[in-house]
């Protein structure tokens, strides 16, 4: 067969599987899509930059960076697996 025939066949396949294929009611697909949309919107809202209300304080990003640096400073130094195996 020619490549074009394969492409034509693939183009006939629906881009989204119908819920009936999996033995589900069509409302299951609606519920899934509503949850997926809600999750996407929540992710966008949570990850967008927040404005500082007070104007004089640190921004949220600065607070996160400061906290991350603090946590990194408390971590033990990195170790070499070869040295550890030798010691054991």
PyMOL Python script that loads the backbone (N, CA, C, O; Angstrom):
from pymol import cmd

cmd.read_pdbstr("""\
ATOM      1  N   UNK A   1       0.833  -1.195   0.000  1.00  0.00           N
ATOM      2  CA  UNK A   1       0.000   0.000   0.000  1.00  0.00           C
ATOM      3  C   UNK A   1       0.870   1.249   0.000  1.00  0.00           C
ATOM      4  O   UNK A   1       2.009   1.267   0.466  1.00  0.00           O
ATOM      5  N   UNK A   2       0.282   2.249  -0.532  1.00  0.00           N
ATOM      6  CA  UNK A   2       0.979   3.530  -0.551  1.00  0.00           C
ATOM      7  C   UNK A   2       0.823   4.242   0.780  1.00  0.00           C
ATOM      8  O   UNK A   2      -0.119   3.994   1.533  1.00  0.00           O
ATOM      9  N   UNK A   3       1.749   5.114   1.050  1.00  0.00           N
ATOM     10  CA  UNK A   3       1.717   5.899   2.279  1.00  0.00           C
ATOM     11  C   UNK A   3       0.449   6.753   2.352  1.00  0.00           C
ATOM     12  O   UNK A   3      -0.110   6.950   3.431  1.00  0.00           O
ATOM     13  N   UNK A   4       0.004   7.253   1.211  1.00  0.00           N
ATOM     14  CA  UNK A   4      -1.184   8.113   1.192  1.00  0.00           C
ATOM     15  C   UNK A   4      -2.424   7.347   1.650  1.00  0.00           C
ATOM     16  O   UNK A   4      -3.309   7.932   2.273  1.00  0.00           O
ATOM     17  N   UNK A   5      -2.502   6.058   1.354  1.00  0.00           N
ATOM     18  CA  UNK A   5      -3.655   5.257   1.784  1.00  0.00           C
ATOM     19  C   UNK A   5      -3.664   5.123   3.307  1.00  0.00           C
ATOM     20  O   UNK A   5      -4.724   5.166   3.932  1.00  0.00           O
ATOM     21  N   UNK A   6      -2.479   4.960   3.899  1.00  0.00           N
ATOM     22  CA  UNK A   6      -2.394   4.896   5.363  1.00  0.00           C
ATOM     23  C   UNK A   6      -2.831   6.224   5.977  1.00  0.00           C
ATOM     24  O   UNK A   6      -3.573   6.260   6.959  1.00  0.00           O
ATOM     25  N   UNK A   7      -2.357   7.308   5.378  1.00  0.00           N
ATOM     26  CA  UNK A   7      -2.728   8.621   5.884  1.00  0.00           C
ATOM     27  C   UNK A   7      -4.231   8.851   5.789  1.00  0.00           C
ATOM     28  O   UNK A   7      -4.839   9.406   6.704  1.00  0.00           O
ATOM     29  N   UNK A   8      -4.826   8.424   4.681  1.00  0.00           N
ATOM     30  CA  UNK A   8      -6.279   8.557   4.520  1.00  0.00           C
ATOM     31  C   UNK A   8      -7.016   7.763   5.592  1.00  0.00           C
ATOM     32  O   UNK A   8      -7.995   8.241   6.165  1.00  0.00           O
ATOM     33  N   UNK A   9      -6.538   6.543   5.860  1.00  0.00           N
ATOM     34  CA  UNK A   9      -7.186   5.721   6.883  1.00  0.00           C
ATOM     35  C   UNK A   9      -7.056   6.362   8.267  1.00  0.00           C
ATOM     36  O   UNK A   9      -8.027   6.401   9.024  1.00  0.00           O
ATOM     37  N   UNK A  10      -5.882   6.855   8.597  1.00  0.00           N
ATOM     38  CA  UNK A  10      -5.663   7.486   9.901  1.00  0.00           C
ATOM     39  C   UNK A  10      -6.557   8.711  10.040  1.00  0.00           C
ATOM     40  O   UNK A  10      -7.050   8.990  11.133  1.00  0.00           O
ATOM     41  N   UNK A  11      -6.772   9.442   8.959  1.00  0.00           N
ATOM     42  CA  UNK A  11      -7.640  10.622   9.008  1.00  0.00           C
ATOM     43  C   UNK A  11      -9.089  10.265   9.279  1.00  0.00           C
ATOM     44  O   UNK A  11      -9.848  11.125   9.728  1.00  0.00           O
ATOM     45  N   UNK A  12      -9.505   9.028   9.024  1.00  0.00           N
ATOM     46  CA  UNK A  12     -10.889   8.628   9.286  1.00  0.00           C
ATOM     47  C   UNK A  12     -11.108   8.261  10.750  1.00  0.00           C
ATOM     48  O   UNK A  12     -12.253   8.170  11.193  1.00  0.00           O
ATOM     49  N   UNK A  13     -10.035   8.049  11.509  1.00  0.00           N
ATOM     50  CA  UNK A  13     -10.157   7.690  12.924  1.00  0.00           C
ATOM     51  C   UNK A  13     -10.535   8.945  13.709  1.00  0.00           C
ATOM     52  O   UNK A  13      -9.892   9.984  13.556  1.00  0.00           O
ATOM     53  N   UNK A  14     -11.573   8.861  14.551  1.00  0.00           N
ATOM     54  CA  UNK A  14     -11.948  10.055  15.323  1.00  0.00           C
ATOM     55  C   UNK A  14     -10.841  10.453  16.286  1.00  0.00           C
ATOM     56  O   UNK A  14     -10.169   9.587  16.846  1.00  0.00           O
ATOM     57  N   UNK A  15     -10.640  11.758  16.487  1.00  0.00           N
ATOM     58  CA  UNK A  15      -9.549  12.212  17.373  1.00  0.00           C
ATOM     59  C   UNK A  15      -9.801  11.890  18.840  1.00  0.00           C
ATOM     60  O   UNK A  15      -8.857  11.817  19.627  1.00  0.00           O
ATOM     61  N   UNK A  16     -11.066  11.696  19.219  1.00  0.00           N
ATOM     62  CA  UNK A  16     -11.409  11.394  20.602  1.00  0.00           C
ATOM     63  C   UNK A  16     -12.243  10.122  20.628  1.00  0.00           C
ATOM     64  O   UNK A  16     -13.216   9.994  19.885  1.00  0.00           O
ATOM     65  N   UNK A  17     -11.857   9.179  21.486  1.00  0.00           N
ATOM     66  CA  UNK A  17     -12.623   7.943  21.608  1.00  0.00           C
ATOM     67  C   UNK A  17     -13.968   8.216  22.255  1.00  0.00           C
ATOM     68  O   UNK A  17     -14.064   8.985  23.211  1.00  0.00           O
ATOM     69  N   UNK A  18     -14.996   7.588  21.732  1.00  0.00           N
ATOM     70  CA  UNK A  18     -16.321   7.714  22.319  1.00  0.00           C
ATOM     71  C   UNK A  18     -16.379   6.895  23.605  1.00  0.00           C
ATOM     72  O   UNK A  18     -15.779   5.822  23.662  1.00  0.00           O
ATOM     73  N   UNK A  19     -17.081   7.362  24.642  1.00  0.00           N
ATOM     74  CA  UNK A  19     -17.131   6.629  25.904  1.00  0.00           C
ATOM     75  C   UNK A  19     -17.768   5.249  25.765  1.00  0.00           C
ATOM     76  O   UNK A  19     -17.479   4.351  26.555  1.00  0.00           O
ATOM     77  N   UNK A  20     -18.633   5.075  24.766  1.00  0.00           N
ATOM     78  CA  UNK A  20     -19.276   3.776  24.561  1.00  0.00           C
ATOM     79  C   UNK A  20     -18.258   2.680  24.233  1.00  0.00           C
ATOM     80  O   UNK A  20     -18.491   1.503  24.510  1.00  0.00           O
ATOM     81  N   UNK A  21     -17.140   3.075  23.646  1.00  0.00           N
ATOM     82  CA  UNK A  21     -16.081   2.111  23.319  1.00  0.00           C
ATOM     83  C   UNK A  21     -15.600   1.423  24.594  1.00  0.00           C
ATOM     84  O   UNK A  21     -15.245   0.244  24.571  1.00  0.00           O
ATOM     85  N   UNK A  22     -15.587   2.161  25.706  1.00  0.00           N
ATOM     86  CA  UNK A  22     -15.113   1.623  26.972  1.00  0.00           C
ATOM     87  C   UNK A  22     -16.259   1.155  27.860  1.00  0.00           C
ATOM     88  O   UNK A  22     -16.047   0.841  29.032  1.00  0.00           O
ATOM     89  N   UNK A  23     -17.481   1.105  27.307  1.00  0.00           N
ATOM     90  CA  UNK A  23     -18.623   0.646  28.076  1.00  0.00           C
ATOM     91  C   UNK A  23     -19.165   1.695  29.027  1.00  0.00           C
ATOM     92  O   UNK A  23     -19.842   1.356  29.998  1.00  0.00           O
ATOM     93  N   UNK A  24     -18.883   2.960  28.767  1.00  0.00           N
ATOM     94  CA  UNK A  24     -19.326   4.039  29.639  1.00  0.00           C
ATOM     95  C   UNK A  24     -20.482   4.806  29.000  1.00  0.00           C
ATOM     96  O   UNK A  24     -20.671   4.770  27.784  1.00  0.00           O
ATOM     97  N   UNK A  25     -21.238   5.488  29.825  1.00  0.00           N
ATOM     98  CA  UNK A  25     -22.320   6.342  29.358  1.00  0.00           C
ATOM     99  C   UNK A  25     -21.723   7.646  28.838  1.00  0.00           C
ATOM    100  O   UNK A  25     -20.620   8.023  29.233  1.00  0.00           O
ATOM    101  N   UNK A  26     -22.439   8.333  27.958  1.00  0.00           N
ATOM    102  CA  UNK A  26     -21.908   9.576  27.392  1.00  0.00           C
ATOM    103  C   UNK A  26     -21.726  10.651  28.460  1.00  0.00           C
ATOM    104  O   UNK A  26     -20.928  11.570  28.276  1.00  0.00           O
ATOM    105  N   UNK A  27     -22.456  10.551  29.575  1.00  0.00           N
ATOM    106  CA  UNK A  27     -22.268  11.516  30.663  1.00  0.00           C
ATOM    107  C   UNK A  27     -20.886  11.375  31.298  1.00  0.00           C
ATOM    108  O   UNK A  27     -20.353  12.338  31.849  1.00  0.00           O
ATOM    109  N   UNK A  28     -20.310  10.180  31.223  1.00  0.00           N
ATOM    110  CA  UNK A  28     -18.964   9.977  31.771  1.00  0.00           C
ATOM    111  C   UNK A  28     -17.964  10.838  31.015  1.00  0.00           C
ATOM    112  O   UNK A  28     -17.047  11.398  31.615  1.00  0.00           O
ATOM    113  N   UNK A  29     -18.132  10.947  29.708  1.00  0.00           N
ATOM    114  CA  UNK A  29     -17.241  11.773  28.900  1.00  0.00           C
ATOM    115  C   UNK A  29     -17.413  13.244  29.267  1.00  0.00           C
ATOM    116  O   UNK A  29     -16.430  13.977  29.378  1.00  0.00           O
ATOM    117  N   UNK A  30     -18.652  13.671  29.453  1.00  0.00           N
ATOM    118  CA  UNK A  30     -18.923  15.053  29.847  1.00  0.00           C
ATOM    119  C   UNK A  30     -18.307  15.364  31.201  1.00  0.00           C
ATOM    120  O   UNK A  30     -17.690  16.414  31.382  1.00  0.00           O
ATOM    121  N   UNK A  31     -18.475  14.450  32.156  1.00  0.00           N
ATOM    122  CA  UNK A  31     -17.898  14.642  33.490  1.00  0.00           C
ATOM    123  C   UNK A  31     -16.382  14.720  33.420  1.00  0.00           C
ATOM    124  O   UNK A  31     -15.768  15.566  34.071  1.00  0.00           O
ATOM    125  N   UNK A  32     -15.780  13.842  32.636  1.00  0.00           N
ATOM    126  CA  UNK A  32     -14.325  13.844  32.487  1.00  0.00           C
ATOM    127  C   UNK A  32     -13.840  15.170  31.907  1.00  0.00           C
ATOM    128  O   UNK A  32     -12.878  15.754  32.405  1.00  0.00           O
ATOM    129  N   UNK A  33     -14.504  15.640  30.862  1.00  0.00           N
ATOM    130  CA  UNK A  33     -14.063  16.878  30.209  1.00  0.00           C
ATOM    131  C   UNK A  33     -14.255  18.093  31.119  1.00  0.00           C
ATOM    132  O   UNK A  33     -13.440  19.015  31.098  1.00  0.00           O
ATOM    133  N   UNK A  34     -15.322  18.098  31.915  1.00  0.00           N
ATOM    134  CA  UNK A  34     -15.530  19.206  32.849  1.00  0.00           C
ATOM    135  C   UNK A  34     -14.450  19.212  33.921  1.00  0.00           C
ATOM    136  O   UNK A  34     -13.940  20.274  34.276  1.00  0.00           O
ATOM    137  N   UNK A  35     -14.090  18.031  34.446  1.00  0.00           N
ATOM    138  CA  UNK A  35     -13.040  17.943  35.457  1.00  0.00           C
ATOM    139  C   UNK A  35     -11.697  18.347  34.859  1.00  0.00           C
ATOM    140  O   UNK A  35     -10.926  19.071  35.489  1.00  0.00           O
ATOM    141  N   UNK A  36     -11.420  17.882  33.651  1.00  0.00           N
ATOM    142  CA  UNK A  36     -10.165  18.224  32.986  1.00  0.00           C
ATOM    143  C   UNK A  36     -10.064  19.736  32.773  1.00  0.00           C
ATOM    144  O   UNK A  36      -9.004  20.321  32.995  1.00  0.00           O
ATOM    145  N   UNK A  37     -11.148  20.366  32.349  1.00  0.00           N
ATOM    146  CA  UNK A  37     -11.158  21.822  32.147  1.00  0.00           C
ATOM    147  C   UNK A  37     -10.961  22.558  33.462  1.00  0.00           C
ATOM    148  O   UNK A  37     -10.205  23.526  33.537  1.00  0.00           O
ATOM    149  N   UNK A  38     -11.647  22.090  34.497  1.00  0.00           N
ATOM    150  CA  UNK A  38     -11.523  22.723  35.814  1.00  0.00           C
ATOM    151  C   UNK A  38     -10.099  22.613  36.334  1.00  0.00           C
ATOM    152  O   UNK A  38      -9.558  23.584  36.863  1.00  0.00           O
ATOM    153  N   UNK A  39      -9.485  21.441  36.190  1.00  0.00           N
ATOM    154  CA  UNK A  39      -8.097  21.253  36.631  1.00  0.00           C
ATOM    155  C   UNK A  39      -7.145  22.173  35.873  1.00  0.00           C
ATOM    156  O   UNK A  39      -6.219  22.736  36.458  1.00  0.00           O
ATOM    157  N   UNK A  40      -7.377  22.323  34.574  1.00  0.00           N
ATOM    158  CA  UNK A  40      -6.512  23.177  33.766  1.00  0.00           C
ATOM    159  C   UNK A  40      -6.642  24.636  34.209  1.00  0.00           C
ATOM    160  O   UNK A  40      -5.638  25.335  34.341  1.00  0.00           O
ATOM    161  N   UNK A  41      -7.860  25.091  34.436  1.00  0.00           N
ATOM    162  CA  UNK A  41      -8.076  26.472  34.870  1.00  0.00           C
ATOM    163  C   UNK A  41      -7.447  26.704  36.239  1.00  0.00           C
ATOM    164  O   UNK A  41      -6.823  27.740  36.468  1.00  0.00           O
ATOM    165  N   UNK A  42      -7.608  25.743  37.153  1.00  0.00           N
ATOM    166  CA  UNK A  42      -6.997  25.875  38.480  1.00  0.00           C
ATOM    167  C   UNK A  42      -5.481  25.947  38.389  1.00  0.00           C
ATOM    168  O   UNK A  42      -4.855  26.723  39.110  1.00  0.00           O
ATOM    169  N   UNK A  43      -4.890  25.155  37.518  1.00  0.00           N
ATOM    170  CA  UNK A  43      -3.436  25.167  37.344  1.00  0.00           C
ATOM    171  C   UNK A  43      -2.975  26.530  36.820  1.00  0.00           C
ATOM    172  O   UNK A  43      -1.972  27.076  37.281  1.00  0.00           O
ATOM    173  N   UNK A  44      -3.709  27.065  35.865  1.00  0.00           N
ATOM    174  CA  UNK A  44      -3.346  28.371  35.310  1.00  0.00           C
ATOM    175  C   UNK A  44      -3.440  29.444  36.381  1.00  0.00           C
ATOM    176  O   UNK A  44      -2.555  30.291  36.493  1.00  0.00           O
ATOM    177  N   UNK A  45      -4.508  29.412  37.170  1.00  0.00           N
ATOM    178  CA  UNK A  45      -4.699  30.421  38.221  1.00  0.00           C
ATOM    179  C   UNK A  45      -3.617  30.296  39.282  1.00  0.00           C
ATOM    180  O   UNK A  45      -3.101  31.307  39.759  1.00  0.00           O
ATOM    181  N   UNK A  46      -3.266  29.069  39.659  1.00  0.00           N
ATOM    182  CA  UNK A  46      -2.265  28.857  40.706  1.00  0.00           C
ATOM    183  C   UNK A  46      -0.866  29.238  40.268  1.00  0.00           C
ATOM    184  O   UNK A  46      -0.051  29.636  41.100  1.00  0.00           O
ATOM    185  N   UNK A  47      -0.568  29.126  38.984  1.00  0.00           N
ATOM    186  CA  UNK A  47       0.802  29.373  38.529  1.00  0.00           C
ATOM    187  C   UNK A  47       1.028  30.780  38.001  1.00  0.00           C
ATOM    188  O   UNK A  47       2.171  31.156  37.742  1.00  0.00           O
ATOM    189  N   UNK A  48       0.000  31.547  37.839  1.00  0.00           N
ATOM    190  CA  UNK A  48       0.220  32.913  37.354  1.00  0.00           C
ATOM    191  C   UNK A  48       0.807  33.761  38.476  1.00  0.00           C
ATOM    192  O   UNK A  48       0.544  33.503  39.650  1.00  0.00           O
ATOM    193  N   UNK A  49       1.589  34.757  38.127  1.00  0.00           N
ATOM    194  CA  UNK A  49       2.230  35.591  39.153  1.00  0.00           C
ATOM    195  C   UNK A  49       1.193  36.324  39.988  1.00  0.00           C
ATOM    196  O   UNK A  49       0.178  36.795  39.476  1.00  0.00           O
ATOM    197  N   UNK A  50       1.465  36.410  41.264  1.00  0.00           N
ATOM    198  CA  UNK A  50       0.587  37.127  42.187  1.00  0.00           C
ATOM    199  C   UNK A  50       1.175  38.507  42.433  1.00  0.00           C
ATOM    200  O   UNK A  50       2.390  38.655  42.568  1.00  0.00           O
ATOM    201  N   UNK A  51       0.318  39.512  42.491  1.00  0.00           N
ATOM    202  CA  UNK A  51       0.761  40.870  42.798  1.00  0.00           C
ATOM    203  C   UNK A  51       0.817  41.040  44.297  1.00  0.00           C
ATOM    204  O   UNK A  51      -0.020  40.504  45.023  1.00  0.00           O
ATOM    205  N   UNK A  52       1.790  41.774  44.756  1.00  0.00           N
ATOM    206  CA  UNK A  52       1.906  42.063  46.175  1.00  0.00           C
ATOM    207  C   UNK A  52       0.922  43.163  46.534  1.00  0.00           C
ATOM    208  O   UNK A  52       0.905  44.216  45.896  1.00  0.00           O
ATOM    209  N   UNK A  53       0.105  42.928  47.547  1.00  0.00           N
ATOM    210  CA  UNK A  53      -0.931  43.900  47.918  1.00  0.00           C
ATOM    211  C   UNK A  53      -0.345  45.075  48.689  1.00  0.00           C
ATOM    212  O   UNK A  53      -0.841  46.195  48.566  1.00  0.00           O
ATOM    213  N   UNK A  54       0.710  44.842  49.487  1.00  0.00           N
ATOM    214  CA  UNK A  54       1.227  45.901  50.348  1.00  0.00           C
ATOM    215  C   UNK A  54       2.172  46.850  49.630  1.00  0.00           C
ATOM    216  O   UNK A  54       2.283  48.006  50.039  1.00  0.00           O
ATOM    217  N   UNK A  55       2.839  46.428  48.607  1.00  0.00           N
ATOM    218  CA  UNK A  55       3.743  47.294  47.865  1.00  0.00           C
ATOM    219  C   UNK A  55       5.114  47.419  48.493  1.00  0.00           C
ATOM    220  O   UNK A  55       6.094  47.600  47.771  1.00  0.00           O
ATOM    221  N   UNK A  56       5.225  47.329  49.831  1.00  0.00           N
ATOM    222  CA  UNK A  56       6.504  47.487  50.484  1.00  0.00           C
ATOM    223  C   UNK A  56       7.182  46.174  50.803  1.00  0.00           C
ATOM    224  O   UNK A  56       8.387  46.144  51.053  1.00  0.00           O
ATOM    225  N   UNK A  57       6.420  45.073  50.799  1.00  0.00           N
ATOM    226  CA  UNK A  57       6.962  43.768  51.165  1.00  0.00           C
ATOM    227  C   UNK A  57       7.580  43.056  49.982  1.00  0.00           C
ATOM    228  O   UNK A  57       7.597  43.558  48.858  1.00  0.00           O
ATOM    229  N   UNK A  58       8.085  41.876  50.272  1.00  0.00           N
ATOM    230  CA  UNK A  58       8.688  41.068  49.217  1.00  0.00           C
ATOM    231  C   UNK A  58       7.580  40.430  48.382  1.00  0.00           C
ATOM    232  O   UNK A  58       6.494  40.130  48.877  1.00  0.00           O
ATOM    233  N   UNK A  59       7.889  40.234  47.108  1.00  0.00           N
ATOM    234  CA  UNK A  59       6.929  39.566  46.237  1.00  0.00           C
ATOM    235  C   UNK A  59       6.889  38.083  46.594  1.00  0.00           C
ATOM    236  O   UNK A  59       7.770  37.574  47.287  1.00  0.00           O
ATOM    237  N   UNK A  60       5.881  37.418  46.122  1.00  0.00           N
ATOM    238  CA  UNK A  60       5.737  35.980  46.402  1.00  0.00           C
ATOM    239  C   UNK A  60       6.941  35.205  45.861  1.00  0.00           C
ATOM    240  O   UNK A  60       7.446  34.292  46.515  1.00  0.00           O
ATOM    241  N   UNK A  61       7.393  35.578  44.659  1.00  0.00           N
ATOM    242  CA  UNK A  61       8.536  34.892  44.059  1.00  0.00           C
ATOM    243  C   UNK A  61       9.796  35.083  44.896  1.00  0.00           C
ATOM    244  O   UNK A  61      10.585  34.151  45.049  1.00  0.00           O
ATOM    245  N   UNK A  62       9.992  36.290  45.441  1.00  0.00           N
ATOM    246  CA  UNK A  62      11.151  36.547  46.293  1.00  0.00           C
ATOM    247  C   UNK A  62      11.073  35.723  47.575  1.00  0.00           C
ATOM    248  O   UNK A  62      12.089  35.214  48.048  1.00  0.00           O
ATOM    249  N   UNK A  63       9.884  35.590  48.132  1.00  0.00           N
ATOM    250  CA  UNK A  63       9.708  34.789  49.339  1.00  0.00           C
ATOM    251  C   UNK A  63      10.016  33.316  49.063  1.00  0.00           C
ATOM    252  O   UNK A  63      10.652  32.645  49.876  1.00  0.00           O
ATOM    253  N   UNK A  64       9.557  32.818  47.905  1.00  0.00           N
ATOM    254  CA  UNK A  64       9.825  31.427  47.539  1.00  0.00           C
ATOM    255  C   UNK A  64      11.312  31.205  47.331  1.00  0.00           C
ATOM    256  O   UNK A  64      11.858  30.203  47.792  1.00  0.00           O
ATOM    257  N   UNK A  65      11.976  32.127  46.641  1.00  0.00           N
ATOM    258  CA  UNK A  65      13.419  31.995  46.419  1.00  0.00           C
ATOM    259  C   UNK A  65      14.176  32.015  47.741  1.00  0.00           C
ATOM    260  O   UNK A  65      15.105  31.232  47.938  1.00  0.00           O
ATOM    261  N   UNK A  66      13.788  32.895  48.632  1.00  0.00           N
ATOM    262  CA  UNK A  66      14.438  32.982  49.933  1.00  0.00           C
ATOM    263  C   UNK A  66      14.268  31.676  50.714  1.00  0.00           C
ATOM    264  O   UNK A  66      15.215  31.181  51.325  1.00  0.00           O
ATOM    265  N   UNK A  67      13.069  31.134  50.686  1.00  0.00           N
ATOM    266  CA  UNK A  67      12.792  29.874  51.397  1.00  0.00           C
ATOM    267  C   UNK A  67      13.572  28.718  50.780  1.00  0.00           C
ATOM    268  O   UNK A  67      14.093  27.863  51.496  1.00  0.00           O
ATOM    269  N   UNK A  68      13.653  28.692  49.450  1.00  0.00           N
ATOM    270  CA  UNK A  68      14.400  27.640  48.769  1.00  0.00           C
ATOM    271  C   UNK A  68      15.881  27.701  49.115  1.00  0.00           C
ATOM    272  O   UNK A  68      16.505  26.669  49.364  1.00  0.00           O
ATOM    273  N   UNK A  69      16.444  28.900  49.132  1.00  0.00           N
ATOM    274  CA  UNK A  69      17.857  29.055  49.505  1.00  0.00           C
ATOM    275  C   UNK A  69      18.094  28.602  50.948  1.00  0.00           C
ATOM    276  O   UNK A  69      19.114  27.982  51.252  1.00  0.00           O
ATOM    277  N   UNK A  70      17.145  28.916  51.832  1.00  0.00           N
ATOM    278  CA  UNK A  70      17.252  28.504  53.225  1.00  0.00           C
ATOM    279  C   UNK A  70      17.250  26.975  53.338  1.00  0.00           C
ATOM    280  O   UNK A  70      18.054  26.395  54.066  1.00  0.00           O
ATOM    281  N   UNK A  71      16.339  26.340  52.610  1.00  0.00           N
ATOM    282  CA  UNK A  71      16.267  24.876  52.651  1.00  0.00           C
ATOM    283  C   UNK A  71      17.517  24.238  52.052  1.00  0.00           C
ATOM    284  O   UNK A  71      18.014  23.240  52.575  1.00  0.00           O
ATOM    285  N   UNK A  72      18.030  24.808  50.953  1.00  0.00           N
ATOM    286  CA  UNK A  72      19.248  24.276  50.337  1.00  0.00           C
ATOM    287  C   UNK A  72      20.444  24.383  51.268  1.00  0.00           C
ATOM    288  O   UNK A  72      21.306  23.505  51.280  1.00  0.00           O
ATOM    289  N   UNK A  73      20.499  25.453  52.048  1.00  0.00           N
ATOM    290  CA  UNK A  73      21.626  25.620  52.963  1.00  0.00           C
ATOM    291  C   UNK A  73      21.590  24.589  54.092  1.00  0.00           C
ATOM    292  O   UNK A  73      22.620  24.320  54.710  1.00  0.00           O
ATOM    293  N   UNK A  74      20.433  24.015  54.367  1.00  0.00           N
ATOM    294  CA  UNK A  74      20.306  23.033  55.446  1.00  0.00           C
ATOM    295  C   UNK A  74      20.559  21.604  54.979  1.00  0.00           C
ATOM    296  O   UNK A  74      20.649  20.693  55.802  1.00  0.00           O
ATOM    297  N   UNK A  75      20.671  21.401  53.690  1.00  0.00           N
ATOM    298  CA  UNK A  75      20.919  20.056  53.176  1.00  0.00           C
ATOM    299  C   UNK A  75      22.353  19.624  53.457  1.00  0.00           C
ATOM    300  O   UNK A  75      23.264  20.451  53.471  1.00  0.00           O
ATOM    301  N   UNK A  76      22.551  18.323  53.682  1.00  0.00           N
ATOM    302  CA  UNK A  76      23.927  17.847  53.852  1.00  0.00           C
ATOM    303  C   UNK A  76      24.676  17.949  52.527  1.00  0.00           C
ATOM    304  O   UNK A  76      24.055  18.010  51.466  1.00  0.00           O
ATOM    305  N   UNK A  77      26.001  17.968  52.583  1.00  0.00           N
ATOM    306  CA  UNK A  77      26.766  18.072  51.330  1.00  0.00           C
ATOM    307  C   UNK A  77      26.548  16.836  50.455  1.00  0.00           C
ATOM    308  O   UNK A  77      26.273  15.745  50.956  1.00  0.00           O
ATOM    309  N   UNK A  78      26.673  17.022  49.169  1.00  0.00           N
ATOM    310  CA  UNK A  78      26.527  15.911  48.229  1.00  0.00           C
ATOM    311  C   UNK A  78      27.644  14.896  48.474  1.00  0.00           C
ATOM    312  O   UNK A  78      28.751  15.263  48.867  1.00  0.00           O
ATOM    313  N   UNK A  79      27.348  13.642  48.243  1.00  0.00           N
ATOM    314  CA  UNK A  79      28.346  12.605  48.464  1.00  0.00           C
ATOM    315  C   UNK A  79      28.633  11.867  47.171  1.00  0.00           C
ATOM    316  O   UNK A  79      27.820  11.844  46.247  1.00  0.00           O
ATOM    317  N   UNK A  80      29.796  11.272  47.132  1.00  0.00           N
ATOM    318  CA  UNK A  80      30.210  10.484  45.986  1.00  0.00           C
ATOM    319  C   UNK A  80      29.933   9.019  46.289  1.00  0.00           C
ATOM    320  O   UNK A  80      30.411   8.491  47.293  1.00  0.00           O
ATOM    321  N   UNK A  81      29.179   8.372  45.443  1.00  0.00           N
ATOM    322  CA  UNK A  81      28.799   6.977  45.669  1.00  0.00           C
ATOM    323  C   UNK A  81      30.020   6.062  45.732  1.00  0.00           C
ATOM    324  O   UNK A  81      30.019   5.075  46.468  1.00  0.00           O
ATOM    325  N   UNK A  82      31.045   6.381  44.973  1.00  0.00           N
ATOM    326  CA  UNK A  82      32.259   5.559  44.985  1.00  0.00           C
ATOM    327  C   UNK A  82      32.915   5.619  46.360  1.00  0.00           C
ATOM    328  O   UNK A  82      33.349   4.590  46.879  1.00  0.00           O
ATOM    329  N   UNK A  83      32.993   6.792  46.951  1.00  0.00           N
ATOM    330  CA  UNK A  83      33.574   6.930  48.289  1.00  0.00           C
ATOM    331  C   UNK A  83      32.756   6.171  49.320  1.00  0.00           C
ATOM    332  O   UNK A  83      33.321   5.542  50.215  1.00  0.00           O
ATOM    333  N   UNK A  84      31.461   6.219  49.210  1.00  0.00           N
ATOM    334  CA  UNK A  84      30.581   5.523  50.148  1.00  0.00           C
ATOM    335  C   UNK A  84      30.775   4.020  50.033  1.00  0.00           C
ATOM    336  O   UNK A  84      30.889   3.331  51.047  1.00  0.00           O
ATOM    337  N   UNK A  85      30.813   3.505  48.812  1.00  0.00           N
ATOM    338  CA  UNK A  85      30.990   2.062  48.608  1.00  0.00           C
ATOM    339  C   UNK A  85      32.350   1.605  49.125  1.00  0.00           C
ATOM    340  O   UNK A  85      32.475   0.515  49.683  1.00  0.00           O
ATOM    341  N   UNK A  86      33.353   2.432  48.941  1.00  0.00           N
ATOM    342  CA  UNK A  86      34.691   2.099  49.444  1.00  0.00           C
ATOM    343  C   UNK A  86      34.695   2.029  50.969  1.00  0.00           C
ATOM    344  O   UNK A  86      35.302   1.141  51.567  1.00  0.00           O
ATOM    345  N   UNK A  87      34.006   2.982  51.577  1.00  0.00           N
ATOM    346  CA  UNK A  87      33.957   3.005  53.042  1.00  0.00           C
ATOM    347  C   UNK A  87      33.184   1.817  53.616  1.00  0.00           C
ATOM    348  O   UNK A  87      33.496   1.329  54.702  1.00  0.00           O
ATOM    349  N   UNK A  88      32.196   1.370  52.894  1.00  0.00           N
ATOM    350  CA  UNK A  88      31.378   0.242  53.371  1.00  0.00           C
ATOM    351  C   UNK A  88      32.157  -1.039  53.183  1.00  0.00           C
ATOM    352  O   UNK A  88      31.664  -2.116  53.516  1.00  0.00           O
TER     353      UNK A  88
END
""", "prot")
cmd.dss("prot")
cmd.show_as("cartoon", "prot")
cmd.util.cbc("prot")
cmd.orient("prot")
